[in-house]
Amino acid sequence: MSTHKKICLSVFGITQIIVAGILIVSFIPHETIPHIFNTGGKDKVVHLIMYGAYSLVIAVFLWQFSVKRWTLITFTAASCMGIIVEFLQPLLSNRSSDIHDIVFNAIGICLGVASAYLYKQRRIILQQLSFVFHRKSKSLAT
């Protein structure tokens, strides 16, 4: 199996695990959620982490394979999922929709995309530095 296929399968698997986690946490009955997450807005941190991780994986996958507009695609896909989940919660469970959840999903998505962007920039800088040092060492050797 090629490296490209291995990466695709790995990212697909990670994405499916994250999506399953988001759906499970979003649709489990309110009574079964540990009390620690139901007080003082701590559930908003869970929204940040879940959607941040989801968007980070999608963003890294897209730019790794040179997909143009990877930030827009990531933000749109993750936001649509977050909004759909929020609107389905009252229909499929005894949970309610909350605009604050949507806002924190969006903040998490922005953090995930920003993290992917910073990671990408770091890799580009390291590649450029490697090229410069490689050229200098060659010129010094001759």
C-alpha positions as CSV (number, residue, x, y, z in Angstrom):
1,M,0.0,0.0,0.0
2,S,1.4,3.4,-0.9
3,T,2.2,6.1,1.6
4,H,-0.5,8.3,0.2
5,K,-3.1,5.6,0.8
6,K,-1.9,5.0,4.3
7,I,-2.1,8.7,5.2
8,C,-5.6,8.9,3.7
9,L,-6.8,5.9,5.7
10,S,-5.2,7.1,8.9
11,V,-6.8,10.6,8.6
12,F,-10.1,9.0,7.6
13,G,-10.0,6.8,10.7
14,I,-9.0,9.7,13.0
15,T,-11.8,11.8,11.5
16,Q,-14.4,9.1,12.0
17,I,-13.4,8.6,15.6
18,I,-13.7,12.4,16.3
19,V,-17.1,12.5,14.5
20,A,-18.3,9.5,16.4
21,G,-17.2,11.2,19.7
22,I,-18.9,14.4,18.7
23,L,-22.2,12.6,17.9
24,I,-22.1,10.5,21.0
25,V,-21.4,13.4,23.3
26,S,-24.0,15.6,21.5
27,F,-26.9,13.1,21.6
28,I,-26.5,11.2,24.9
29,P,-29.3,12.0,27.3
30,H,-28.6,15.0,29.6
31,E,-28.9,12.9,32.7
32,T,-26.0,10.6,31.7
33,I,-23.5,13.5,31.2
34,P,-21.2,13.7,34.2
35,H,-22.2,16.6,36.5
36,I,-18.7,18.1,36.1
37,F,-19.5,19.2,32.5
38,N,-23.0,20.6,33.3
39,T,-21.9,23.5,35.5
40,G,-20.3,26.8,35.0
41,G,-20.0,26.6,31.2
42,K,-17.5,23.7,31.3
43,D,-19.4,22.1,28.5
44,K,-18.2,25.0,26.3
45,V,-14.6,23.8,26.7
46,V,-15.7,20.4,25.4
47,H,-17.2,22.2,22.4
48,L,-13.9,24.0,21.8
49,I,-11.9,20.8,22.1
50,M,-14.1,18.6,20.0
51,Y,-14.6,21.0,17.1
52,G,-11.0,22.2,17.3
53,A,-9.7,18.7,16.9
54,Y,-12.1,17.9,14.1
55,S,-11.2,21.0,12.1
56,L,-7.5,20.5,12.7
57,V,-7.5,17.0,11.3
58,I,-9.6,18.1,8.3
59,A,-7.4,21.1,7.6
60,V,-4.1,19.2,7.8
61,F,-5.5,16.6,5.5
62,L,-6.6,19.1,2.9
63,W,-3.5,21.2,2.8
64,Q,-1.3,18.1,2.9
65,F,-2.8,17.1,-0.4
66,S,-2.6,20.7,-1.8
67,V,-6.3,21.3,-1.8
68,K,-6.9,25.0,-2.6
69,R,-9.0,27.0,-0.1
70,W,-8.5,24.4,2.6
71,T,-9.3,27.0,5.3
72,L,-12.7,27.8,3.8
73,I,-13.6,24.2,3.1
74,T,-12.6,23.2,6.7
75,F,-14.5,26.0,8.3
76,T,-17.6,25.4,6.1
77,A,-17.7,21.6,6.7
78,A,-17.1,21.7,10.4
79,S,-19.5,24.6,10.9
80,C,-22.2,22.9,9.0
81,M,-21.8,19.8,11.1
82,G,-21.9,21.8,14.3
83,I,-25.1,23.7,13.3
84,I,-26.8,20.5,12.1
85,V,-26.0,18.7,15.3
86,E,-27.3,21.6,17.4
87,F,-30.6,21.7,15.5
88,L,-31.0,17.9,15.7
89,Q,-30.4,17.7,19.4
90,P,-34.0,18.7,20.4
91,L,-35.4,16.3,17.9
92,L,-33.3,13.2,18.7
93,S,-32.6,13.6,22.4
94,N,-33.9,15.4,25.4
95,R,-31.3,18.1,24.9
96,S,-31.9,21.7,23.7
97,S,-30.2,23.8,21.0
98,D,-28.0,26.6,22.3
99,I,-26.6,29.5,20.3
100,H,-23.7,29.6,22.7
101,D,-22.8,26.0,21.7
102,I,-22.7,27.1,18.1
103,V,-20.5,30.1,18.9
104,F,-18.0,27.9,20.9
105,N,-18.0,25.3,18.1
106,A,-17.0,28.1,15.7
107,I,-14.3,29.3,18.1
108,G,-13.0,25.8,18.3
109,I,-13.0,25.5,14.5
110,C,-11.1,28.8,14.2
111,L,-8.5,27.5,16.7
112,G,-8.2,24.2,14.8
113,V,-7.7,26.0,11.5
114,A,-5.2,28.4,13.0
115,S,-3.3,25.5,14.6
116,A,-3.1,23.8,11.2
117,Y,-2.0,27.1,9.5
118,L,0.8,27.6,12.1
119,Y,1.9,24.0,11.7
120,K,2.0,24.5,8.0
121,Q,4.0,27.7,8.3
122,R,6.5,26.0,10.7
123,R,7.0,23.2,8.2
124,I,7.6,25.7,5.3
125,I,10.1,27.7,7.4
126,L,12.0,24.5,8.4
127,Q,12.1,23.4,4.8
128,Q,13.5,26.7,3.7
129,L,16.1,26.8,6.4
130,S,17.1,23.2,5.5
131,F,17.5,24.2,1.9
132,V,19.6,27.3,2.8
133,F,21.9,25.4,5.2
134,H,22.3,22.6,2.7
135,R,23.4,25.1,0.0
136,K,25.8,26.8,2.3
137,S,27.4,23.5,3.4
138,K,27.8,22.5,-0.3
139,S,29.5,25.8,-1.2
140,L,31.8,25.6,1.8
141,A,32.8,22.0,0.9
142,T,33.9,23.1,-2.6
